[in-house]
């Protein structure tokens, strides 16, 4: 008998650089159409966008210093992936 198991892909689908970010940061996704959300340390949603290309660049001056959580959900996986971003 064959036994099969389902294991979701564990390859990252979202990347952020530079980190820590001083003036700007890039969010790169492996799949266009990925939903990207950014939350502050209090859990407040401060950015939400469907990324239609593979990279977006954001200016840190609109965020302020602190720790942020970047969450991406790719259209094919539909599983959230979360990264941390530090803005000094």
Secondary structure by P-SEA (a helix, b strand, c coil): cbbbbbbccccccccccccccccbbbbbbccccbbbbbbcccccccccccccccbbbbbcccccbbbbbbbbbcccccbbbbbbbbcc
